[in-house]
């Protein structure tokens, strides 16, 4: 690999110049090998926060964080593998409902979830509130479970995008979290590691969400879709206002309870609407519906005929 | 001391807000106590590099770096203590000539010198090229030598502005060196630690200097004078173009040789002119001349009558 001078690369970003893919690769690889100390990475992250990354830089960063760890090979699993990612917000429980729906409709859903950011619990935290639920399957079993159930839900392991994990921890203590290209790279490196073919994104905004304004959410959504396309994955993003938390219940166990209500055909209207929209889009991208509208119809049917609830029972 | 959240303070600077003196104090004190790790300081330094510091912040930073170490008390030494600082450049040898001149004219010159930056050798490096010259006097002897000779030349010890020393080392590896308020704070914290009453600054610019343009040099000079005034020290700054190195000889020992030539009444015209201007200003600030012009006359006399050369011999 070509060698660069770390200080020169920090200086380049500081001076608003674009880094080449080779230069980004060098930085992330040196950091992963502990040959670039945290204090240099944090200076680079702050320069990035203030001066941005262009699309090529963001794609290169995503690529390097992705390949810092294991990338799942799901070519053995038949079908178009589709996942959904939500940027999170208080009361976001759509994942728990739509994953069984989409799987029940014949689309394989490989889902590796992160922990919550700040006060908004992640899908994983919610699942762990179900006694006995094991989110720490190993990666071999990940493929087996997906093949068997069309659905696998696991927590982010050490093997998935470790460079992202370290950089995220560093961003957290250096005031460099709320940076759209860094957020996009972090999300996409983890999603791409799942071995997906397509991705639906639910970018939330509002006082209860991570992105405070619609404009920020739109910029993030654009970045996510651009990176997805760059990696050859069909990617569709929605913006969801979160001034009011979806559904009525906030808190991990209560949210699981409410999700089960939805899968049983009950549940609050707003939550159902968002869920069917996202699930329908996943079913469409997974090739099990000719349009998003048809996907939404199939999503609703899987709740009515009990197949989504059955899928939820299978995996729990 | 009031406690703040380090990440919040980094975020504040990142978001172009001004930090209060208490906030700056907190950061520097935490860093000095190893309670703020390098990776947080480097993020703060990069945010500072890109968003700047206002005059109050720069003064507070200087104050905290100054008081992170020992501040010399020269109240026992009669007279107005004056030093000169040059931002350095290839072939800057004025310190070696003017210090004996000014001391010979009756103004005490307490001079703590740093090492060279990059390719431009510092005064200290030049002095050490004189066999047997001891730049590591302890701080007690510093006062004694100054009292006896009106002149003391030592290297920056661990006791002088240690926070600046650590921050400078960190800036060097995080591409945050060329930042005018940080440079100004670094210079002034070390100069103020000498126990001076007044300061003459020689801010060089041009391809051979640290500041590449006259405009940058002017901004640095303004910052330095503002901080000096803030601390109640009379401060006068000159801008010196350095497209051509002063004098004819470059290299530590050759420069010492040339300095001795100057003190013996020889030496190149350009070097003599700059030296007498700066020395004259120091003599004026030290109260041994009624004007800079008179100071320049006295400076020239001290070379002609051999008293400057005698002073040089005394300290070597």
Interface residues (C-beta under 8 A of the other chain):
Chain A: X6 X7 X8 X10 X11 X14 X37 X38 X39 X40 X41 X42 X43 X45 X46 X47 X49 X50 X51 X170 X172 X173 X174 X175 X176
Chain B: X6 X7 X8 X10 X11 X14 X37 X38 X39 X40 X41 X42 X43 X45 X46 X47 X49 X50 X51 X170 X173 X174 X175 X176
